[in-house]
Amino acid sequence: MMYPYTDEKLQRLRALLTDMKSVLVAFSGGVDSTFLVKIVQETLGQKVLAVTEASPVYPGEETEQAITLAQRLGVRHQLIETGELTLPEFTENSKNFASL
């Protein structure tokens, strides 16, 4: 048993999910996104898609970890090429970058 406050939050999350037809989760393979993917999978079955950024600025080991973890969880998983290195706004690294 978890803490009562945690149980209540988890019940609320599951209630929100049951009203959804499907869910896409931005999946890094970290603790937060893995937890969410697992809860969505338990609630909606295979109506979850885990999506991971495929980018040269995202460490390859972390991408591989996300792929492996998605396979172990048995969830559909897709890599998305982000292409941010083709954006001058990204590569020039100006002081206004955070406002993009």
SEBANU-239803 format. One record per atom (N, C-alpha, C): residue number from 1; atom name; residue in one letter; y, z, x. Coordinates in steps of 0.02 Angstrom, whole numbers. Layout:
NODE   num   atomo   residuo        y        z        x
NODE   NUM      CA         A        Y        Z        X
...
***
This chain:
NODE   num   atomo   residuo        y        z        x
NODE     1       N         M      -59        0       42
NODE     1      CA         M        0        0        0
NODE     1       C         M       62        0       44
NODE     2       N         M      110      -42       24
NODE     2      CA         M      173      -43       60
NODE     2       C         M      219       11       32
NODE     3       N         Y      278       13       57
NODE     3      CA         Y      327       59       30
NODE     3       C         Y      348       36      -39
NODE     4       N         P      362       82      -86
NODE     4      CA         P      379       62     -155
NODE     4       C         P      436       11     -158
NODE     5       N         Y      486       20     -118
NODE     5      CA         Y      543      -27     -118
NODE     5       C         Y      520      -97      -97
NODE     6       N         T      476     -100      -48
NODE     6      CA         T      449     -164      -25
NODE     6       C         T      405     -196      -78
NODE     7       N         D      364     -156     -111
NODE     7      CA         D      321     -182     -165
NODE     7       C         D      364     -213     -220
NODE     8       N         E      418     -179     -238
NODE     8      CA         E      463     -204     -291
NODE     8       C         E      493     -271     -270
NODE     9       N         K      516     -276     -209
NODE     9      CA         K      546     -339     -185
NODE     9       C         K      494     -395     -185
NODE    10       N         L      433     -380     -164
NODE    10      CA         L      380     -429     -162
NODE    10       C         L      363     -453     -232
NODE    11       N         Q      360     -407     -280
NODE    11      CA         Q      348     -426     -350
NODE    11       C         Q      403     -471     -376
NODE    12       N         R      465     -456     -359
NODE    12      CA         R      521     -498     -381
NODE    12       C         R      517     -567     -350
NODE    13       N         L      499     -571     -287
NODE    13      CA         L      491     -636     -254
NODE    13       C         L      437     -677     -288
NODE    14       N         R      380     -646     -301
NODE    14      CA         R      325     -682     -334
NODE    14       C         R      345     -705     -404
NODE    15       N         A      383     -664     -440
NODE    15      CA         A      407     -683     -507
NODE    15       C         A      453     -744     -503
NODE    16       N         L      497     -745     -453
NODE    16      CA         L      540     -803     -444
NODE    16       C         L      500     -865     -428
NODE    17       N         L      449     -858     -386
NODE    17      CA         L      409     -915     -365
NODE    17       C         L      368     -944     -423
NODE    18       N         T      344     -902     -468
NODE    18      CA         T      301     -927     -522
NODE    18       C         T      339     -975     -568
NODE    19       N         D      405     -971     -568
NODE    19      CA         D      445    -1016     -609
NODE    19       C         D      457    -1084     -575
NODE    20       N         M      436    -1091     -514
NODE    20      CA         M      449    -1152     -475
NODE    20       C         M      388    -1198     -477
NODE    21       N         K      401    -1263     -477
NODE    21      CA         K      347    -1312     -476
NODE    21       C         K      317    -1319     -407
NODE    22       N         S      360    -1315     -357
NODE    22      CA         S      339    -1320     -287
NODE    22       C         S      394    -1291     -244
NODE    23       N         V      377    -1277     -181
NODE    23      CA         V      425    -1247     -135
NODE    23       C         V      419    -1280      -66
NODE    24       N         L      476    -1296      -36
NODE    24      CA         L      480    -1320       32
NODE    24       C         L      508    -1262       74
NODE    25       N         V      474    -1246      128
NODE    25      CA         V      496    -1191      172
NODE    25       C         V      513    -1219      240
NODE    26       N         A      573    -1206      265
NODE    26      CA         A      591    -1221      334
NODE    26       C         A      548    -1175      378
NODE    27       N         F      501    -1204      413
NODE    27      CA         F      448    -1166      446
NODE    27       C         F      454    -1169      522
NODE    28       N         S      473    -1114      552
NODE    28      CA         S      477    -1110      626
NODE    28       C         S      413    -1084      656
NODE    29       N         G      371    -1053      615
NODE    29      CA         G      312    -1019      641
NODE    29       C         G      326     -948      661
NODE    30       N         G      388     -926      649
NODE    30      CA         G      406     -856      663
NODE    30       C         G      384     -811      606
NODE    31       N         V      398     -748      613
NODE    31      CA         V      375     -698      565
NODE    31       C         V      402     -711      495
NODE    32       N         D      467     -724      488
NODE    32      CA         D      498     -732      422
NODE    32       C         D      471     -792      384
NODE    33       N         S      472     -851      417
NODE    33      CA         S      449     -911      382
NODE    33       C         S      374     -909      370
NODE    34       N         T      336     -879      415
NODE    34      CA         T      264     -873      404
NODE    34       C         T      249     -828      345
NODE    35       N         F      284     -772      340
NODE    35      CA         F      276     -728      283
NODE    35       C         F      292     -765      218
NODE    36       N         L      348     -802      217
NODE    36      CA         L      367     -837      156
NODE    36       C         L      315     -891      137
NODE    37       N         V      293     -929      186
NODE    37      CA         V      242     -980      173
NODE    37       C         V      179     -948      143
NODE    38       N         K      158     -893      171
NODE    38      CA         K       97     -859      147
NODE    38       C         K      106     -834       76
NODE    39       N         I      163     -804       60
NODE    39      CA         I      175     -779       -8
NODE    39       C         I      179     -837      -57
NODE    40       N         V      212     -891      -38
NODE    40      CA         V      216     -950      -83
NODE    40       C         V      146     -978      -94
NODE    41       N         Q      107     -983      -41
NODE    41      CA         Q       39    -1009      -46
NODE    41       C         Q       -4     -964      -92
NODE    42       N         E        2     -899      -85
NODE    42      CA         E      -36     -853     -128
NODE    42       C         E      -14     -859     -200
NODE    43       N         T       49     -875     -211
NODE    43      CA         T       76     -877     -279
NODE    43       C         T       66     -946     -312
NODE    44       N         L       79    -1000     -273
NODE    44      CA         L       78    -1067     -302
NODE    44       C         L       21    -1111     -276
NODE    45       N         G      -21    -1084     -234
NODE    45      CA         G      -75    -1125     -207
NODE    45       C         G      -49    -1177     -159
NODE    46       N         Q      -71    -1239     -167
NODE    46      CA         Q      -51    -1293     -121
NODE    46       C         Q       15    -1325     -139
NODE    47       N         K       54    -1294     -181
NODE    47      CA         K      119    -1322     -200
NODE    47       C         K      174    -1299     -152
NODE    48       N         V      155    -1290      -89
NODE    48      CA         V      203    -1271      -37
NODE    48       C         V      199    -1323       19
NODE    49       N         L      258    -1341       45
NODE    49      CA         L      261    -1385      103
NODE    49       C         L      301    -1349      156
NODE    50       N         A      271    -1339      214
NODE    50      CA         A      304    -1309      271
NODE    50       C         A      333    -1366      313
NODE    51       N         V      397    -1362      329
NODE    51      CA         V      431    -1415      367
NODE    51       C         V      459    -1385      431
NODE    52       N         T      444    -1418      486
NODE    52      CA         T      468    -1395      551
NODE    52       C         T      510    -1450      584
NODE    53       N         E      565    -1428      614
NODE    53      CA         E      609    -1473      651
NODE    53       C         E      574    -1498      714
NODE    54       N         A      576    -1563      724
NODE    54      CA         A      550    -1593      786
NODE    54       C         A      611    -1619      824
NODE    55       N         S      629    -1585      877
NODE    55      CA         S      690    -1601      913
NODE    55       C         S      683    -1584      987
NODE    56       N         P      715    -1623     1030
NODE    56      CA         P      714    -1606     1101
NODE    56       C         P      747    -1539     1117
NODE    57       N         V      790    -1515     1073
NODE    57      CA         V      823    -1451     1086
NODE    57       C         V      783    -1392     1060
NODE    58       N         Y      728    -1406     1025
NODE    58      CA         Y      683    -1355      999
NODE    58       C         Y      623    -1353     1046
NODE    59       N         P      608    -1297     1077
NODE    59      CA         P      553    -1294     1126
NODE    59       C         P      487    -1321     1098
NODE    60       N         G      455    -1366     1137
NODE    60      CA         G      393    -1397     1117
NODE    60       C         G      337    -1347     1103
NODE    61       N         E      336    -1292     1141
NODE    61      CA         E      284    -1241     1130
NODE    61       C         E      292    -1210     1060
NODE    62       N         E      354    -1201     1038
NODE    62      CA         E      365    -1172      972
NODE    62       C         E      345    -1221      917
NODE    63       N         T      357    -1285      928
NODE    63      CA         T      335    -1335      880
NODE    63       C         T      260    -1335      875
NODE    64       N         E      226    -1333      932
NODE    64      CA         E      152    -1331      932
NODE    64       C         E      126    -1268      899
NODE    65       N         Q      160    -1213      910
NODE    65      CA         Q      140    -1150      878
NODE    65       C         Q      147    -1156      802
NODE    66       N         A      200    -1186      778
NODE    66      CA         A      209    -1195      706
NODE    66       C         A      155    -1240      677
NODE    67       N         I      138    -1293      712
NODE    67      CA         I       86    -1339      689
NODE    67       C         I       19    -1302      684
NODE    68       N         T        2    -1266      737
NODE    68      CA         T      -61    -1228      739
NODE    68       C         T      -64    -1176      684
NODE    69       N         L      -10    -1140      675
NODE    69      CA         L       -8    -1087      624
NODE    69       C         L      -14    -1116      554
NODE    70       N         A       20    -1172      541
NODE    70      CA         A       14    -1204      475
NODE    70       C         A      -58    -1225      462
NODE    71       N         Q      -91    -1251      513
NODE    71      CA         Q     -161    -1271      505
NODE    71       C         Q     -204    -1210      490
NODE    72       N         R     -193    -1156      525
NODE    72      CA         R     -232    -1095      513
NODE    72       C         R     -221    -1067      443
NODE    73       N         L     -159    -1073      419
NODE    73      CA         L     -144    -1049      352
NODE    73       C         L     -170    -1097      298
NODE    74       N         G     -184    -1159      318
NODE    74      CA         G     -209    -1208      270
NODE    74       C         G     -155    -1235      225
NODE    75       N         V      -93    -1239      250
NODE    75      CA         V      -38    -1266      210
NODE    75       C         V      -19    -1336      234
NODE    76       N         R        7    -1375      188
NODE    76      CA         R       32    -1441      207
NODE    76       C         R       92    -1430      253
NODE    77       N         H       97    -1472      304
NODE    77      CA         H      149    -1462      354
NODE    77       C         H      176    -1530      375
NODE    78       N         Q      241    -1534      384
NODE    78      CA         Q      271    -1596      405
NODE    78       C         Q      323    -1582      458
NODE    79       N         L      324    -1625      509
NODE    79      CA         L      376    -1622      561
NODE    79       C         L      431    -1671      541
NODE    80       N         I      493    -1649      548
NODE    80      CA         I      551    -1690      532
NODE    80       C         I      591    -1702      596
NODE    81       N         E      599    -1765      614
NODE    81      CA         E      640    -1783      672
NODE    81       C         E      713    -1774      651
NODE    82       N         T      749    -1731      687
NODE    82      CA         T      817    -1716      667
NODE    82       C         T      869    -1762      698
NODE    83       N         G      857    -1786      757
NODE    83      CA         G      901    -1835      788
NODE    83       C         G      972    -1811      805
NODE    84       N         E      980    -1746      812
NODE    84      CA         E     1048    -1721      825
NODE    84       C         E     1077    -1744      891
NODE    85       N         L     1035    -1764      938
NODE    85      CA         L     1061    -1788     1003
NODE    85       C         L     1096    -1855      997
NODE    86       N         T     1088    -1889      941
NODE    86      CA         T     1123    -1952      930
NODE    86       C         T     1192    -1941      900
NODE    87       N         L     1208    -1880      882
NODE    87      CA         L     1273    -1865      852
NODE    87       C         L     1324    -1845      906
NODE    88       N         P     1378    -1882      912
NODE    88      CA         P     1430    -1863      961
NODE    88       C         P     1456    -1793      948
NODE    89       N         E     1461    -1774      886
NODE    89      CA         E     1486    -1707      869
NODE    89       C         E     1442    -1652      898
NODE    90       N         F     1378    -1667      904
NODE    90      CA         F     1331    -1619      931
NODE    90       C         F     1332    -1619     1008
NODE    91       N         T     1331    -1678     1037
NODE    91      CA         T     1324    -1683     1109
NODE    91       C         T     1388    -1668     1148
NODE    92       N         E     1446    -1676     1117
NODE    92      CA         E     1508    -1663     1154
NODE    92       C         E     1522    -1588     1163
NODE    93       N         N     1490    -1546     1121
NODE    93      CA         N     1494    -1474     1129
NODE    93       C         N     1566    -1448     1129
NODE    94       N         S     1604    -1472     1081
NODE    94      CA         S     1675    -1452     1077
NODE    94       C         S     1681    -1381     1050
NODE    95       N         K     1742    -1354     1057
NODE    95      CA         K     1754    -1286     1032
NODE    95       C         K     1751    -1283      956
NODE    96       N         N     1756    -1341      923
NODE    96      CA         N     1754    -1343      850
NODE    96       C         N     1683    -1356      823
NODE    97       N         F     1634    -1355      867
NODE    97      CA         F     1565    -1371      846
NODE    97       C         F     1541    -1327      789
NODE    98       N         A     1558    -1264      790
NODE    98      CA         A     1534    -1218      738
NODE    98       C         A     1561    -1236      669
NODE    99       N         S     1613    -1276      665
NODE    99      CA         S     1642    -1293      600
NODE    99       C         S     1609    -1354      570
NODE   100       N         L     1560    -1385      603
NODE   100      CA         L     1527    -1444      576
NODE   100       C         L     1486    -1428      516
***
